[in-house]
Amino acid sequence: MKKYILLFALLFTGYNGFAQEATVASGTIIHQVFFWLEHPDSTEDKAELKKGLETLSGISEVQMLATGEPASTMEREVVVSDWDVSETMYFRSTEDQDIYQNHPLHQAFIKEYGHLWKKVVVYDIMVD
């Protein structure tokens, strides 16, 4: 019985530690961008866009960058999954996000990869 209590305590402690590490600082800007591709069935276009998005991690104000495609989670009325590729970035402040918007690497990304998408939707969130 003691083994099970110890195992439970270790699992609970580990999970609690993970939750604390996942905390995002107040004032952080989370920049989420969703792309609808001109050719949504093209795996080459998806790969090219993701490659282009990765270049944006070269901007020092970008604290974290993640790219992806819609998850195959349970279908629900509130889930929007008709987009093709997305990226999520974290910035320390609105000023850093403003610098990113005007950065030459970001402007080059738009110019070089903009032909791949037909629609873009952006959600910017300020963490409380």
C-alpha positions as CSV (number, residue, x, y, z in Angstrom):
1,M,0.0,0.0,0.0
2,K,2.9,2.4,0.8
3,K,4.2,1.9,-2.7
4,Y,0.9,3.1,-4.2
5,I,0.8,6.1,-2.0
6,L,4.4,7.0,-2.9
7,L,3.6,6.5,-6.6
8,F,0.5,8.7,-6.4
9,A,2.5,11.4,-4.5
10,L,5.2,11.4,-7.1
11,L,2.7,11.6,-10.0
12,F,0.8,14.4,-8.3
13,T,4.0,16.3,-7.6
14,G,5.2,15.9,-11.1
15,Y,2.0,17.1,-12.6
16,N,1.8,20.1,-10.2
17,G,5.3,21.1,-11.2
18,F,4.4,20.9,-14.9
19,A,1.4,23.2,-14.3
20,Q,3.6,25.7,-12.6
21,E,6.2,25.7,-15.5
22,A,3.4,26.3,-18.0
23,T,2.4,29.6,-16.4
24,V,2.7,32.6,-18.8
25,A,3.8,35.9,-17.4
26,S,1.2,38.7,-17.1
27,G,1.6,41.2,-20.0
28,T,2.8,38.5,-22.4
29,I,1.4,38.9,-25.9
30,I,0.3,35.7,-27.6
31,H,0.1,36.1,-31.4
32,Q,-1.9,33.4,-33.1
33,V,-2.1,33.4,-36.9
34,F,-4.3,31.0,-39.0
35,F,-3.7,30.5,-42.7
36,W,-6.1,29.2,-45.3
37,L,-3.9,28.1,-48.2
38,E,-4.6,28.9,-51.9
39,H,-4.1,25.2,-52.6
40,P,-5.1,23.4,-49.3
41,D,-4.4,19.9,-50.6
42,S,-0.8,20.7,-51.5
43,T,1.5,19.1,-49.0
44,E,4.3,21.0,-50.7
45,D,2.7,24.4,-50.0
46,K,2.1,23.4,-46.4
47,A,5.7,22.4,-45.9
48,E,6.9,25.6,-47.7
49,L,4.8,27.8,-45.5
50,K,6.0,26.1,-42.3
51,K,9.5,26.5,-43.5
52,G,8.9,30.2,-44.0
53,L,7.3,30.5,-40.6
54,E,10.3,29.0,-38.9
55,T,12.5,31.8,-40.3
56,L,10.6,34.2,-38.0
57,S,12.2,32.6,-35.0
58,G,15.3,34.6,-36.1
59,I,13.6,37.7,-34.8
60,S,15.0,38.3,-31.3
61,E,11.7,39.6,-29.9
62,V,10.0,36.3,-30.6
63,Q,10.2,34.4,-27.3
64,M,8.6,31.2,-28.6
65,L,7.3,30.0,-31.9
66,A,5.1,26.9,-32.7
67,T,3.6,25.9,-36.0
68,G,1.0,23.3,-36.8
69,E,-2.1,22.0,-38.5
70,P,-5.6,21.3,-37.2
71,A,-5.6,18.6,-34.5
72,S,-7.9,15.6,-35.1
73,T,-9.8,16.2,-31.9
74,M,-13.4,15.5,-31.3
75,E,-15.7,17.5,-33.6
76,R,-17.7,20.0,-31.7
77,E,-19.8,23.0,-32.8
78,V,-17.4,25.5,-31.2
79,V,-14.2,24.1,-32.8
80,V,-13.0,25.8,-35.9
81,S,-10.7,23.6,-37.9
82,D,-11.1,24.6,-41.5
83,W,-7.8,26.4,-41.6
84,D,-4.6,24.8,-43.0
85,V,-1.6,26.0,-41.1
86,S,-1.1,28.1,-38.0
87,E,1.6,29.7,-35.9
88,T,1.7,30.9,-32.4
89,M,4.3,33.3,-31.0
90,Y,4.9,34.7,-27.6
91,F,6.2,38.2,-27.0
92,R,7.2,39.9,-23.8
93,S,5.3,43.1,-24.6
94,T,3.2,44.9,-27.2
95,E,6.3,46.9,-28.0
96,D,8.2,43.7,-28.9
97,Q,5.2,42.6,-31.0
98,D,5.2,46.0,-32.8
99,I,9.0,45.5,-33.5
100,Y,8.3,42.1,-35.0
101,Q,5.5,43.4,-37.3
102,N,8.0,45.9,-38.9
103,H,11.0,43.6,-38.8
104,P,12.7,43.0,-42.2
105,L,12.5,39.2,-41.6
106,H,8.7,39.4,-41.1
107,Q,8.3,41.7,-44.1
108,A,10.4,39.3,-46.2
109,F,8.3,36.4,-45.1
110,I,5.1,38.1,-46.2
111,K,6.6,39.0,-49.6
112,E,8.2,35.5,-50.2
113,Y,5.4,33.3,-48.9
114,G,2.2,35.5,-49.3
115,H,1.3,33.8,-52.6
116,L,0.6,30.5,-50.6
117,W,-2.4,31.7,-48.7
118,K,-5.8,33.1,-49.7
119,K,-6.9,34.2,-46.2
120,V,-5.2,35.0,-42.8
121,V,-6.8,35.6,-39.5
122,V,-4.9,36.9,-36.5
123,Y,-5.7,36.7,-32.8
124,D,-3.5,38.8,-30.4
125,I,-4.0,38.0,-26.7
126,M,-2.6,40.0,-23.7
127,V,-2.2,37.6,-20.8
128,D,-3.7,38.8,-17.5
